[in-house]
Amino acid sequence: MLVKLLRSVALGLLVGGILIVTVPSLRQWNPLSSQRFSSMDEAPASYNSAVRRAAPAVVNVYNRSLNSSTHSQLEIKTLGSGVIMDERGYIITNKHVINDADQIIVALQDGRVFEALLVGSDSLTDLAVLKINATAGLPVIPINPAARSAHRRRGSGGLVTRTISANHHSGDYQRHRVVSA
């Protein structure tokens, strides 16, 4: 069996070597070479600057519920993330994060902690709106009106999206078909 494996490896190396020698484009291929793009529309998207701008507005959302055995002590049932949408303290999070919560706690990146009120939620979209009472200085997610209007003009078929959040399971890349208004 070892002899068969060695023969297969040797044959693979031989075929690979022949291909590299006979096909010139394989010799010139360099995956680390920098690509040049004629416009920003052709350049790959970078999440770095978006993450740096959005990160201060990302909050941790704690769902606290009564202990099922003692029915008296609140304990953390789930942990998720949310985003501060405006300076009045409105936060968007996922509905599944706050389901059946007896108390909702929001922790900001700067260390401040608030109890939140549930304003409303929607099961179909898995979204919930919370409200915290902060006196001032809330880091609001930046929204670029120019980018929003350009997005509406071009349309948005098959965008690659990624949530910018502290939630562990929401960081996966997903492909969505988005219909613009």
C-alpha positions as CSV (number, residue, x, y, z in Angstrom):
1,M,0.0,0.0,0.0
2,L,2.9,2.4,0.8
3,V,4.4,1.6,-2.7
4,K,1.0,2.6,-4.3
5,L,0.9,5.8,-2.4
6,L,4.5,6.7,-3.3
7,R,3.8,5.9,-7.0
8,S,0.7,8.2,-6.9
9,V,2.7,11.1,-5.3
10,A,5.6,10.7,-7.8
11,L,3.2,10.6,-10.7
12,G,1.4,13.7,-9.4
13,L,4.7,15.6,-9.1
14,L,5.8,14.5,-12.5
15,V,2.5,15.7,-14.1
16,G,2.7,19.0,-12.2
17,G,6.3,19.6,-13.3
18,I,5.4,18.9,-16.9
19,L,2.5,21.3,-16.8
20,I,4.6,24.1,-15.3
21,V,7.3,23.6,-18.0
22,T,4.9,23.4,-20.9
23,V,2.3,26.0,-19.9
24,P,4.1,29.4,-19.6
25,S,1.2,31.2,-17.8
26,L,1.6,28.8,-14.9
27,R,5.2,29.9,-14.4
28,Q,4.2,33.6,-14.2
29,W,1.2,33.2,-11.8
30,N,1.9,34.9,-8.5
31,P,-0.9,34.9,-6.0
32,L,0.8,37.5,-3.9
33,S,1.2,40.1,-6.7
34,S,-0.8,43.2,-6.2
35,Q,-3.7,43.8,-8.6
36,R,-4.4,47.2,-10.1
37,F,-8.0,48.4,-10.4
38,S,-9.1,51.1,-12.7
39,S,-11.9,52.3,-10.4
40,M,-13.1,51.9,-6.9
41,D,-16.1,49.9,-8.2
42,E,-13.7,47.1,-9.3
43,A,-11.7,47.1,-6.1
44,P,-12.5,44.4,-3.5
45,A,-14.5,45.7,-0.5
46,S,-12.5,46.3,2.7
47,Y,-14.3,46.0,6.0
48,N,-11.5,47.6,8.0
49,S,-12.5,51.2,7.8
50,A,-16.2,50.3,8.2
51,V,-15.5,48.3,11.3
52,R,-13.3,51.0,12.9
53,R,-16.1,53.6,12.3
54,A,-18.9,51.4,13.5
55,A,-17.3,49.6,16.5
56,P,-18.0,52.3,19.1
57,A,-21.8,52.0,18.4
58,V,-21.9,48.3,18.8
59,V,-23.2,47.2,22.2
60,N,-23.6,43.9,24.1
61,V,-27.2,43.0,24.9
62,Y,-27.8,40.7,27.8
63,N,-31.1,38.8,28.2
64,R,-31.6,38.2,31.9
65,S,-34.4,35.8,33.1
66,L,-35.5,34.4,36.4
67,N,-33.7,31.2,37.4
68,S,-35.9,28.3,36.5
69,S,-35.3,26.5,39.8
70,T,-35.4,29.3,42.3
71,H,-37.7,31.7,40.3
72,S,-36.1,34.6,42.2
73,Q,-32.6,35.2,41.0
74,L,-32.0,36.8,37.5
75,E,-29.3,35.1,35.4
76,I,-28.0,35.8,32.0
77,K,-30.0,33.6,29.5
78,T,-28.5,34.9,26.2
79,L,-25.9,37.4,25.0
80,G,-26.0,39.1,21.7
81,S,-25.1,42.4,20.2
82,G,-26.9,45.5,18.9
83,V,-26.2,48.9,17.3
84,I,-27.0,52.3,18.6
85,M,-29.0,54.0,15.8
86,D,-29.5,57.5,17.2
87,E,-28.6,59.8,20.0
88,R,-31.9,59.3,21.8
89,G,-30.8,55.7,22.7
90,Y,-32.6,53.6,20.2
91,I,-30.8,50.3,19.6
92,I,-31.4,47.6,17.0
93,T,-30.7,44.0,17.9
94,N,-32.1,40.5,17.0
95,K,-35.4,39.4,18.4
96,H,-34.0,36.0,19.3
97,V,-31.5,37.7,21.6
98,I,-34.2,39.3,23.8
99,N,-36.9,36.6,23.6
100,D,-38.6,35.9,27.0
101,A,-36.3,38.3,28.8
102,D,-37.3,39.5,32.3
103,Q,-34.7,42.2,32.1
104,I,-32.6,43.5,29.2
105,I,-29.2,45.0,29.9
106,V,-27.1,46.9,27.4
107,A,-23.3,47.4,27.8
108,L,-21.6,50.1,25.7
109,Q,-18.0,49.9,24.5
110,D,-17.0,52.7,26.9
111,G,-18.1,50.7,29.9
112,R,-21.4,52.3,30.6
113,V,-24.3,49.9,31.4
114,F,-28.0,50.6,31.0
115,E,-31.3,48.7,31.5
116,A,-33.2,48.7,28.2
117,L,-36.8,48.8,27.4
118,L,-38.2,46.8,24.5
119,V,-39.9,49.2,22.1
120,G,-41.0,46.6,19.6
121,S,-39.9,43.4,17.7
122,D,-40.7,41.5,14.6
123,S,-40.4,37.7,14.4
124,L,-40.4,37.6,10.6
125,T,-37.2,39.7,10.3
126,D,-35.8,38.7,13.7
127,L,-35.3,42.3,14.6
128,A,-36.0,44.2,17.9
129,V,-35.8,47.8,18.9
130,L,-34.6,48.7,22.4
131,K,-34.4,52.1,24.1
132,I,-31.9,53.1,26.8
133,N,-32.0,56.4,28.8
134,A,-28.6,57.9,28.4
135,T,-28.0,61.5,29.3
136,A,-25.5,62.3,26.5
137,G,-22.6,61.1,24.5
138,L,-24.0,58.0,22.8
139,P,-21.8,56.7,19.9
140,V,-24.3,56.5,17.0
141,I,-23.6,54.2,14.0
142,P,-22.5,56.5,11.1
143,I,-24.8,56.4,8.1
144,N,-23.5,57.9,4.9
145,P,-26.4,59.5,2.9
146,A,-24.3,59.6,-0.3
147,A,-23.6,55.9,-0.2
148,R,-27.3,55.2,0.5
149,S,-28.4,57.2,-2.5
150,A,-25.7,55.7,-4.7
151,H,-26.8,52.2,-3.6
152,R,-30.4,53.0,-4.6
153,R,-29.3,54.3,-8.0
154,R,-27.2,51.2,-8.8
155,G,-29.4,48.6,-7.2
156,S,-28.1,45.8,-5.0
157,G,-28.3,42.4,-6.6
158,G,-26.4,39.8,-4.6
159,L,-24.5,41.8,-2.1
160,V,-22.0,40.2,0.2
161,T,-22.9,41.3,3.7
162,R,-21.3,40.9,7.1
163,T,-22.7,42.1,10.4
164,I,-20.4,44.3,12.4
165,S,-21.1,43.0,15.8
166,A,-19.6,41.3,18.8
167,N,-22.0,38.3,18.4
168,H,-20.0,35.2,17.7
169,H,-22.5,33.4,15.4
170,S,-23.5,36.4,13.3
171,G,-20.0,37.0,11.8
172,D,-20.5,34.5,9.0
173,Y,-20.5,35.7,5.4
174,Q,-23.9,35.4,3.8
175,R,-25.2,36.2,0.4
176,H,-28.5,38.1,0.2
177,R,-30.6,39.3,-2.6
178,V,-31.6,42.8,-1.6
179,V,-34.4,44.8,-3.2
180,S,-33.8,48.6,-3.0
181,A,-36.5,51.1,-2.4
